[in-house]
C-alpha cells in the first residue's frame, strides 16, 4: 500500500482539520486514543512489523503515543489505518471510548467499517 503523504489528501479535508479535532477533544478522549494507538503498535510489533519504520514514514519520531503531539497522533492514526486497517478496527473495538475521536481524526461519520470507509474516501484511497 502507498505511504501516507499529505498531498494525497483531498482539498476538502486536511491533517490540520484532524489535528484540530484532536486538540479540541476532551483529555480523557485523547488518552483513550493514545491507548488505542499503543495497543495497535504493540500488536503490529508482536506480528513482526517494523513500527519504527512505519512511524518514520508518517513523519513521526516518537514510538510512544504517550509522548506524541496531537499532530503526531493524527499522523500515526492515518498511517496505521492506511497500512493496517484490520488492526485499527480490531483495537477500536477494544477501546469504544476512543471511537468518537477516531472517527473525527479519520474524517468518518460512523464506527467500525464506516470509520475506515470514511478514511479511504477522505484521503483518496
Secondary structure, DSSP 8 states (H G I E B T S, - for coil): -----GGGS-TT--HHHHHHHHHHS-HHHHHHHHHHHHHHHHHHHHTT--HHHHHHHTT---S-GGG--HHHHHHHHHHHHHH-HHHHHHHHHH-GGGHHHHHHHHT-SSSTHHHHHHHHHHTT-
